[in-house]
């Protein structure tokens, strides 16, 4: 949570500038997610399958790491699953595609 009102605005401005600066290095999907699916300090988006999620996570992490920002607390749920929601960071390495 941000202490001051302008902090969330500044965070969004930094993200937008980052996407504009790095647009040639990342998929258009990542840019669209950053521009359209961010609310305050959360990225709220969806994927068709777990493999797509792994790729998206990897690219978002790379994008943020390019300016020494870090992302954490990844969560996902599957609408067609009887299983509970999962913490992506807690899944085994081979299932998450972590570098």
N, C-alpha and C positions, 0 to 999 in steps of 0.2 A: 504494500500500500504506500502511496506517495504522501509525503507530509504537506506539500504545497500544491495548490491547484495548477500552476503552470507546469509542474513536473510531468504530468501525463501528456500534456500538449507537446512538451519538448521531446519526450520519448518518442511520440508518434512522428514528430518532424524528423528526428534522427533516423528512424526506420525508413521513412519515405525517401530521404536523401540517400541512404544506403542502397536502397533498391535502384534508384536512378543512377547512382555511380557504378553499381555492380551488375546492371541488367544484362550485359554481354557475357557474363561469367556464369549465370544461373538460368535455369529453365523459366520460361514465362509464367508457369504455374506458381512458382515460388514468389515471384514478384506480385502476382495477383493476390495471393494469399496474404502477403504482408500489407498490401494496399487496401484489401477489402475485408479480411477476416481477423483483424486485430481490434480488441476493445480494451482500453486502458493498457494493462501490461499482460494481457492474455491473448494467445492465438487460438481462436475457436474455428476449426475447419473440419472437413470430412474427407474421407477417402473411400474408394470402392472396395479395397481389400488390404490385407496386412502388408503385402509386398509394396504397394503404393505408399502406405504409411511409412515404411522403412526408408524408402527413397526420399520422401518429403522431409522426414525428420533429419536425415543426413544432410540434405541441401540447406535446410533452415539453420542447422548447427554450423555448417561451413560459412554461410552468409554472415551470421552473427560473430563467429570467431574471427572473421576477416577484420573486424574492428574491435576485437578483444571484449566482446559481450558474450555472455553465456546464457543458455536456455536450460531450464530444469523443470522437474515435476511433469513429466509426460504422462498423460492418461488417455485411455481409449475404451470404447465400449463397442460391442458388436450387436447390432439390432436383431440379427437372425440367430443369436446364440442364447442358450439357456445359462451360460456362464455369467458370473458377475463382471462388473467393470474391472479393468486391469490397470496397473501401473506399468507403463512400458519400460521404465528403468529397472523394474524388478524381474522382468522376464529373462530367461537364459540368453546368453550372448548370441547364440545361433538364431534365435527367434527375433531379435531386435535389429540386427544389422548395425550395431554400434561399431565405431572404428576404434 
